[in-house]
Amino acid sequence: MSEHVIVVDLGYGDAGKGTVVDWLCATRDVEAVVRFNGGAQAGHNVVLADGRHHTFAQFGSGTLRGVPTHLSRFVVVDPLALAAEAAHLERLGVADPFSMITVDRDALLATPYHVEAGRRRELARGDARHGSCGMGVGEVMAYWLEHGPAAPRAGDPPRVLAHKLRVLREALGVQGPPVEDCVAAYRAFAERVRLVDDSFVDRLVSSGPVVFEGAQGVLLDENWGFDPYTTWSTTTFANAEELLGGVGAVRLGVLRTYTTRHGPGPLVTEDPTLEPPEPHNVTGPWQGPFRSGHFDAVAHRYACSAAGGVDLLALTHLDVPVSRMCVSYDPPVPFERDIDRTARMMRAKPVFEERVSDWVAAVSDVMGAPVWIASHGPTAESKRALVPGPR
């Protein structure tokens, strides 16, 4: 079995990718954590045995274990948010976090102008809001798709960046901070991190085990999710496998014992009476409420198929007393892409099987893959391997 691992969420996000990556880095010698999608809107919670807690957004979730991070070309990099995250890591005892991070110079940049434009767009939707995280990532991708080479990138020299930012601000019709201030901040960022080219991942992979950390979940994927409640990001294994360039890796799918999502959109098994403890997931001003439902085997099987299958599973929140699993919908939902698919999901009712007593066996059975990592809490010490994993 390959020594490299790709970590992907088979739900709507928040299944515990961060705590799984932390365990992988705590129990193995890992060369680096590579982020391969999303941006500063990620929120991967890691709790150490001594109580230290950090919500990882752009830094990899192995940082507290001393494992460096690489932000690949598929990540939307937000230098201002990265600086705030680095400051919190320093308060937790991480010396010079910027020395632990490399950035692909072709990665797109998120700016205050993208953030302002994205928030305006979401507010204009009124009651039909999509559940944006308010970090401008979707606006970055939309601008890049329309303007191509004019989109700001991490490796742009100051003069080029200044020109791009002026054009960007005018095109988006926003105010924001002076362009000169942004250029100064981004120049300081470029001097603190190490900018590299695309071949850097090849060198990492040849040096030792690498963990590829995904953001959000397959049920939010830009191609496989349920419009319009999707992300502007590929959340499957595809980006990581492209970075690997043919080198094999273990495809690890992460699931909770119950299904959750942040904000609006389908959640067939939602149950307002189900109130599991969620110390790190709260209602956000942009995403909206954090919602919980019973384990949705139908949606998770679809996510697994959309992602091309998994080799192993990580099952989190085994310490939460839940016992219901949805095995079908009434009426059934055809998952072929069409204009009515989201509406059908919103109307569907869950059909439950008898109460689950052995979650590991039940999830392994319905997903068709063995559970490798069983998690009974937020720390690495609360996890154990049930079957052989990567060497």
C-alpha positions in Angstrom: 0.0 0.0 0.0 1.3 3.5 -0.9 2.9 5.6 1.8 1.0 8.7 0.6 -2.5 9.5 1.9 -5.2 11.7 0.4 -7.8 12.9 2.9 -11.3 13.7 1.5 -14.6 14.4 3.3 -17.5 12.3 1.9 -20.1 14.7 3.2 -20.9 18.4 3.3 -17.7 19.2 5.2 -16.9 19.3 8.9 -16.4 15.5 9.2 -13.1 15.8 11.0 -10.4 16.0 8.3 -8.2 18.2 10.5 -8.2 15.8 13.4 -7.5 12.8 11.1 -4.5 14.6 9.4 -3.2 15.5 12.9 -3.4 11.8 13.8 -1.6 10.8 10.6 1.2 13.3 11.4 1.4 12.2 15.1 1.7 8.5 14.3 4.0 8.5 11.3 7.0 10.4 9.9 5.3 12.7 7.4 7.4 14.8 5.0 4.7 17.5 4.5 1.0 18.2 4.4 -0.1 19.4 0.9 -3.3 21.5 0.6 -5.0 20.8 -2.7 -8.2 22.8 -2.9 -10.2 25.6 -1.2 -8.6 28.5 0.7 -9.0 30.5 3.9 -12.6 29.4 4.3 -11.5 26.0 5.5 -11.9 25.3 9.2 -10.1 22.1 10.4 -10.1 21.8 14.2 -7.1 20.2 15.9 -7.0 19.7 19.7 -3.8 18.4 21.4 -3.8 16.3 24.6 -2.6 19.4 26.6 -5.7 21.3 25.5 -4.2 23.5 22.8 -6.7 24.1 20.0 -6.3 25.6 16.6 -8.7 25.9 13.6 -6.6 25.3 10.6 -7.5 27.2 7.4 -4.5 27.5 5.2 -1.7 25.9 7.3 -1.8 22.1 7.2 -3.3 20.3 10.2 0.0 18.7 11.0 1.6 22.0 11.9 1.4 21.4 15.7 3.3 18.2 15.1 6.1 20.1 13.3 5.1 19.0 9.8 5.5 21.6 7.1 2.7 22.8 4.8 2.7 23.3 1.0 -0.1 25.3 -0.6 -0.4 24.0 -4.1 -1.5 25.8 -7.2 -5.1 24.6 -6.5 -5.4 26.6 -3.3 -6.7 30.2 -3.2 -4.1 31.9 -1.0 -5.1 34.7 1.3 -1.9 36.3 2.7 -3.8 38.5 5.2 -5.8 35.6 6.7 -2.6 33.5 6.7 -0.8 36.2 8.8 -3.6 36.1 11.3 -3.5 32.3 11.5 0.3 32.4 11.9 -0.1 34.8 14.8 -2.4 32.3 16.6 0.0 29.4 16.0 2.8 31.5 17.5 0.7 32.0 20.6 0.3 28.3 20.8 4.1 27.8 20.8 4.9 27.3 17.1 8.1 29.2 16.4 8.1 31.2 13.1 5.2 29.4 11.4 6.0 31.1 8.1 9.2 29.1 7.9 7.1 26.0 7.8 5.1 26.9 4.7 5.8 26.9 0.9 3.5 28.3 -1.7 3.2 27.6 -5.4 3.8 30.9 -7.1 0.9 30.1 -9.5 -1.6 29.9 -6.7 -4.4 32.5 -7.1 -4.6 35.3 -4.5 -7.6 36.3 -2.5 -7.8 40.0 -1.8 -10.0 42.4 0.3 -11.6 43.3 -3.0 -12.8 39.8 -3.7 -14.1 39.5 -0.1 -16.1 42.7 -0.4 -17.6 41.8 -3.8 -18.4 38.2 -2.7 -20.2 39.5 0.5 -22.2 42.0 -1.5 -23.3 39.3 -3.9 -24.4 37.0 -1.1 -26.3 39.8 0.7 -28.1 40.7 -2.6 -29.5 37.2 -2.7 -31.6 37.9 0.4 -33.5 34.8 1.6 -32.0 32.8 -1.3 -28.4 33.0 0.1 -26.1 30.1 -0.9 -24.3 29.9 2.4 -21.0 31.6 1.4 -18.2 31.6 3.9 -17.6 35.3 3.2 -13.9 34.8 2.4 -14.0 35.7 -1.3 -12.9 32.4 -2.6 -15.8 32.0 -5.0 -15.2 35.5 -6.3 -11.5 34.7 -6.9 -12.5 31.7 -9.0 -15.2 33.6 -10.9 -12.8 36.5 -11.7 -10.1 34.0 -12.8 -12.5 32.2 -15.1 -13.5 35.5 -16.7 -10.2 37.3 -16.8 -7.6 34.5 -16.9 -4.0 35.9 -16.8 -5.2 39.2 -15.2 -6.0 37.3 -12.0 -3.5 38.1 -9.2 -1.2 35.2 -8.3 1.2 34.6 -5.4 4.3 34.9 -7.5 3.4 38.2 -9.2 6.2 40.9 -8.9 5.1 44.1 -7.1 4.6 46.2 -10.2 2.6 43.5 -11.9 0.5 42.8 -8.8 -0.2 46.6 -8.4 -1.5 46.8 -12.0 -3.6 43.6 -11.5 -5.1 44.9 -8.3 -6.2 48.2 -9.8 -7.8 46.5 -12.7 -9.5 44.0 -10.3 -10.9 46.7 -8.0 -12.4 48.6 -11.0 -13.8 45.5 -12.5 -15.5 44.4 -9.3 -16.7 47.9 -8.5 -15.6 47.9 -4.9 -13.5 50.3 -2.7 -11.5 48.4 -0.2 -8.1 49.4 1.1 -5.6 51.4 -1.1 -3.8 49.2 -3.7 -0.5 50.3 -2.3 -1.3 48.9 1.1 -2.2 45.6 -0.4 0.9 45.4 -2.4 3.0 46.2 0.6 1.3 43.5 2.6 1.6 40.9 -0.1 5.3 41.8 -0.7 5.9 41.2 3.0 4.1 37.8 2.7 6.3 36.8 -0.3 9.4 37.6 1.7 8.3 35.5 4.7 7.2 32.3 2.8 9.1 30.3 0.3 7.6 30.6 -3.2 8.2 27.5 -5.4 7.2 26.1 -8.7 5.0 23.1 -9.6 7.9 20.6 -9.5 8.2 21.1 -5.7 5.5 18.5 -5.1 7.4 15.9 -7.1 10.4 16.5 -4.8 8.2 16.2 -1.7 6.6 13.0 -2.8 10.0 11.4 -3.7 11.4 12.4 -0.2 8.9 10.5 2.0 5.3 10.1 3.0 3.0 13.1 2.2 -0.5 13.7 3.4 -2.8 15.6 1.0 -5.4 17.5 3.0 -8.7 18.3 1.3 -11.1 21.1 2.2 -14.9 21.0 2.4 -16.7 17.9 1.2 -17.6 16.0 -1.9 -21.3 16.9 -1.5 -20.3 20.5 -2.0 -18.1 19.9 -5.0 -18.4 22.3 -7.9 -19.3 19.5 -10.3 -20.9 16.9 -8.1 -22.7 18.9 -5.5 -26.2 20.3 -5.5 -26.5 23.7 -7.2 -26.6 26.4 -6.1 -25.3 25.2 -2.7 -21.8 24.3 -3.9 -18.3 25.5 -3.5 -16.1 26.9 -6.3 -13.7 24.1 -5.7 -12.9 20.5 -6.7 -13.3 18.6 -3.4 -12.7 15.1 -4.7 -9.4 13.3 -5.0 -8.8 14.7 -8.5 -6.5 17.7 -7.7 -4.3 15.6 -5.4 -3.9 12.9 -7.9 -3.0 15.4 -10.6 -0.3 16.8 -8.2 0.9 13.2 -7.6 1.4 12.8 -11.4 0.8 9.0 -11.4 2.3 8.2 -8.1 0.0 6.0 -6.0 -1.7 7.2 -2.8 -4.3 5.8 -0.4 -7.7 7.4 -0.9 -9.0 8.0 2.6 -12.7 9.0 3.0 -13.7 10.8 6.2 -17.2 10.4 7.7 -19.0 11.2 11.0 -21.5 8.9 12.7 -24.1 11.5 11.9 -24.4 13.9 8.9 -24.0 17.6 9.1 -23.8 20.7 7.0 -23.2 24.4 7.5 -25.8 26.7 6.0 -28.6 26.2 3.5 -29.0 23.4 1.1 -30.2 19.7 1.2 -29.8 17.7 4.4 -32.3 14.9 4.0 -31.8 13.4 7.5 -31.9 16.7 9.4 -33.4 16.3 12.9 -33.7 19.5 15.0 -34.0 17.3 18.1 -30.5 15.9 17.4 -28.2 18.2 19.4 -24.8 16.6 19.6 -22.0 18.6 21.2 -20.3 20.9 18.7 -17.8 23.1 20.5 -16.1 24.2 17.3 -19.0 24.4 14.9 -21.4 27.3 15.4 -23.7 29.5 13.4 -21.7 31.9 11.3 -22.7 35.3 10.0 -22.2 34.2 6.3 -22.6 30.4 6.3 -25.6 30.4 8.6 -26.5 27.7 11.1 -24.7 24.5 11.7 -27.2 21.7 11.1 -27.2 18.1 12.2 -29.0 15.0 10.9 -28.8 11.2 11.1 -26.2 9.3 9.1 -27.2 9.5 5.4 -25.8 6.4 3.8 -27.5 7.4 0.5 -25.8 10.7 0.2 -22.4 9.4 1.4 -22.5 6.5 -1.0 -23.2 8.9 -3.8 -20.2 11.1 -2.7 -18.0 8.0 -2.6 -19.0 7.1 -6.2 -18.6 10.7 -7.4 -15.1 10.8 -6.0 -14.2 7.5 -7.8 -14.2 5.3 -4.7 -12.1 5.0 -1.6 -9.5 2.6 -0.2 -10.1 3.2 3.5 -12.4 5.2 5.8 -11.9 7.3 8.9 -15.0 7.4 11.1 -15.2 10.2 13.6 -17.5 11.1 16.5 -17.9 7.6 17.7 -18.3 9.0 21.2 -21.6 10.7 20.3 -24.7 8.6 21.2 -26.5 8.4 17.9 -28.0 5.2 16.4 -30.0 5.9 13.2 -28.9 5.4 9.6 -30.9 6.4 6.5 -30.7 3.7 3.9 -33.0 5.1 1.2 -35.1 8.1 0.3 -38.9 8.4 -0.3 -39.3 9.2 -3.1 -35.9 8.0 -4.5 -33.6 10.7 -5.9 -31.8 10.0 -9.2 -28.4 11.5 -8.9 -27.8 12.2 -12.5 -27.1 15.9 -13.0 -30.2 17.8 -14.0 -32.0 21.0 -13.1 -34.4 19.3 -10.6 -31.9 17.2 -8.7 -31.5 19.7 -5.8 -35.2 20.2 -5.5 -35.7 16.5 -5.3 -33.1 16.3 -2.5 -35.0 19.1 -0.7 -38.3 17.2 -0.9 -37.0 13.7 -0.1 -37.8 12.0 3.2 -35.3 9.6 4.9 -36.1 5.9 5.3 -34.3 4.5 8.3 -33.1 0.9 9.1 -33.1 -0.6 12.6 -31.0 1.2 15.2 -27.2 0.8 14.7 -25.2 -0.7 17.6 -21.9 -1.2 15.8 -21.1 1.9 13.8 -17.8 0.6 12.4 -19.3 -2.5 11.0 -22.4 -0.7 9.7 -20.5 2.1 7.9 -18.0 -0.3 6.5 -20.8 -2.4 5.1 -22.8 0.4 3.5 -19.8 2.1 2.1 -18.0 -1.0 0.8 -14.6 -0.1 2.4 -12.9 -0.9 5.7 -12.8 1.6 8.5 -9.0 2.2 9.1 -9.3 5.0 11.7 -11.8 5.0 14.5 -12.1 8.3 16.4 -13.7 8.6 19.8 -12.7 12.2 20.5 -10.9 15.3 19.1 -7.3 14.3 20.1 -4.9 11.9 18.4 -4.9 9.8 21.6 -8.7 9.2 21.1 -8.1 7.4 17.7 -6.9 4.0 16.8 -6.2 2.0 13.7 -8.5 -1.0 13.2 -6.9 -2.4 10.0 -3.4 -2.1 8.5 -2.9 1.2 6.8 -0.1 2.8 4.7 3.4 1.6 5.4 
